[in-house]
């Protein structure tokens, strides 16, 4: 009778083993699947950010081209300038945000309802020796793992065009995450003369001056 009880006891133990292993394996598999899903989610978010940056940088370039055509952008106040003024409708003076204009009365804002941001960071116009560029804002993390302002920094000597061609920096699958901004005035005297000629009174004075010079030259 004792042996029979012992045998049954062993049988019970042999059945308990698989009952513990199966739930543990299920939990481990579940955790692995959750980890893979979270990894894919975060990766897709990063990739989506880069896609949005490519699109919004080009949108900003087109807007600044419109502004430059109508208002003539002279310069920006700082080496790094946050783009947070395109939703302005009216302003006084010749400066809107950090941007200086020759013809501020030609402003046709707001150009956007809300200023674009990525990861809650405003885009920037930065100045280098090669000119102005639109770039993602300080603190933006790109899909290559680099963080703007930490791993990717911008000063006057930064070669942004080179970065735009390198996927380790400002390039996502062959598309640049920044763009040159062909604005700015190098010869202010020429702009001042154009400004005078544009006004009716200035145009008359300019023509009179030219007539006087022509008459003196003929003498």
C-alpha positions in Angstrom: 0.0 0.0 0.0 2.9 2.3 0.8 4.5 1.7 -2.6 1.2 2.5 -4.4 1.0 5.8 -2.6 4.6 6.6 -3.5 3.9 5.8 -7.1 0.9 8.1 -7.2 2.8 10.9 -5.6 5.5 10.7 -8.3 2.8 10.7 -10.9 1.4 13.9 -9.5 4.8 15.5 -9.5 5.4 14.5 -13.1 2.2 16.2 -14.2 3.0 19.5 -12.3 6.2 20.0 -14.3 4.7 20.8 -17.7 1.9 22.9 -16.1 4.6 25.3 -14.8 6.8 25.4 -17.9 4.1 26.2 -20.5 2.8 29.4 -18.7 6.4 30.6 -18.3 7.3 30.0 -21.9 4.0 31.8 -22.9 5.0 34.8 -20.7 8.5 35.0 -22.2 7.1 34.8 -25.7 4.6 37.5 -24.9 7.3 39.8 -23.5 9.5 39.2 -26.6 6.6 40.1 -28.9 5.9 43.2 -26.9 9.5 44.2 -27.2 9.6 43.7 -30.9 6.4 45.7 -31.3 7.7 48.6 -29.2 11.0 48.6 -31.2 9.1 48.8 -34.5 6.8 51.5 -33.1 9.7 53.7 -32.0 11.6 53.1 -35.3 8.6 54.0 -37.3 8.1 57.2 -35.3 11.7 58.2 -36.1 11.3 57.4 -39.8 8.0 59.3 -39.9 9.8 62.3 -38.3 12.4 62.3 -41.1 9.7 62.1 -43.8 7.9 65.0 -42.2 11.2 67.0 -42.0 11.9 66.6 -45.7 8.4 67.8 -46.6 8.2 70.7 -44.2 11.7 72.0 -45.0 10.7 72.3 -48.7 7.5 74.0 -47.7 9.4 76.5 -45.7 11.8 77.2 -48.6 8.9 78.0 -50.9 7.4 80.4 -48.3 10.6 82.3 -47.8 11.0 82.5 -51.6 7.5 84.2 -51.7 8.5 86.6 -48.9 11.8 87.4 -50.5 10.2 88.1 -53.9 7.6 90.5 -52.3 9.5 92.0 -49.3 13.2 91.4 -50.1 14.9 89.7 -47.1 18.0 91.6 -46.0 19.2 89.4 -43.2 18.4 87.6 -40.0 19.5 88.9 -36.6 21.3 85.8 -35.2 23.4 82.9 -36.3 20.5 80.6 -35.3 17.0 81.9 -35.8 13.8 80.1 -34.8 11.1 80.1 -37.4 8.2 81.2 -35.3 6.9 84.3 -37.1 5.2 83.0 -40.3 1.7 83.2 -38.6 2.1 87.0 -38.1 -0.5 89.0 -39.9 0.7 92.5 -39.3 3.7 94.2 -37.7 5.3 97.6 -37.4 8.8 98.5 -38.5 10.9 96.6 -40.9 11.5 93.5 -38.8 9.3 90.5 -38.2 10.7 88.0 -35.7 14.5 88.0 -36.3 14.0 88.7 -40.1 14.8 92.1 -41.6 12.9 93.3 -44.7 13.4 96.0 -47.3 9.7 96.3 -48.2 7.8 95.3 -45.0 4.6 96.8 -46.4 4.4 94.0 -48.9 4.0 91.4 -46.2 1.2 89.1 -47.0 1.0 87.1 -43.8 -0.1 85.0 -42.2 1.7 82.6 -44.4 0.8 79.7 -42.1 -1.9 79.2 -39.5 0.7 77.6 -37.2 4.4 77.6 -37.4 5.7 74.1 -38.2 7.4 72.1 -35.5 8.9 68.6 -35.3 9.0 66.8 -32.0 7.7 70.1 -30.5 10.8 71.9 -31.7 10.7 74.9 -34.1 12.7 74.8 -37.3 15.6 77.2 -37.6 17.3 79.4 -40.2 21.1 79.2 -39.5 23.8 81.3 -41.1 27.2 79.8 -42.2 30.0 81.1 -44.4 28.1 79.3 -47.3 24.9 81.3 -46.7 21.6 80.6 -44.9 20.0 77.2 -44.4 16.8 75.8 -43.0 17.4 73.0 -40.6 15.5 70.9 -38.0 15.3 72.6 -34.6 17.6 72.2 -31.6 16.9 68.9 -29.8 15.3 67.0 -32.7 16.3 63.3 -32.9 16.7 61.9 -36.4 16.2 58.3 -37.5 20.0 57.8 -37.6 20.1 58.4 -33.9 21.8 61.8 -34.1 20.4 64.7 -32.1 20.5 68.2 -33.5 22.4 70.6 -31.3 24.2 67.7 -29.6 25.6 65.3 -32.3 24.9 67.7 -35.1 25.9 71.3 -34.4 25.7 74.4 -36.5 28.2 77.3 -36.5 29.5 79.7 -39.1 32.1 77.1 -40.3 29.7 74.1 -40.5 29.6 72.5 -44.0 25.8 71.9 -44.2 25.8 70.9 -47.9 28.2 68.1 -47.0 25.9 67.0 -44.2 22.9 67.1 -46.5 24.6 64.4 -48.7 25.5 62.1 -45.8 23.0 59.7 -44.2 25.0 59.8 -41.0 24.0 63.5 -40.6 21.3 65.3 -42.6 20.2 62.8 -45.2 17.4 60.3 -45.1 17.4 57.7 -47.9 18.8 60.1 -50.4 16.7 63.1 -49.3 18.2 66.1 -47.5 16.9 67.0 -44.1 17.9 70.7 -44.6 17.9 73.1 -47.5 19.8 76.3 -48.6 17.9 79.6 -48.4 19.0 81.9 -51.2 18.3 85.2 -49.4 20.2 88.2 -47.9 21.6 91.4 -49.2 25.3 92.0 -49.7 25.1 95.5 -51.3 22.8 97.7 -49.3 23.5 100.8 -51.4 22.0 99.0 -54.4 18.9 98.1 -52.4 18.6 101.7 -51.1 18.7 103.0 -54.7 16.1 100.5 -55.8 13.9 101.6 -52.9 14.2 105.2 -53.9 13.3 104.4 -57.5 10.3 102.4 -56.5 8.6 105.4 -54.8 6.9 107.9 -57.1 8.6 110.9 -55.7 12.0 109.1 -55.6 11.6 108.1 -59.2 10.9 111.7 -60.3 14.0 112.9 -58.3 16.1 110.1 -59.8 15.1 111.0 -63.3 15.8 114.7 -62.7 19.2 113.8 -61.3 20.0 111.7 -64.3 18.9 114.6 -66.6 21.1 117.1 -64.7 24.1 114.7 -65.0 23.4 114.2 -68.7 23.2 117.9 -69.3 26.5 118.5 -67.4 28.1 115.7 -69.4 27.0 117.3 -72.7 28.5 120.6 -71.8 
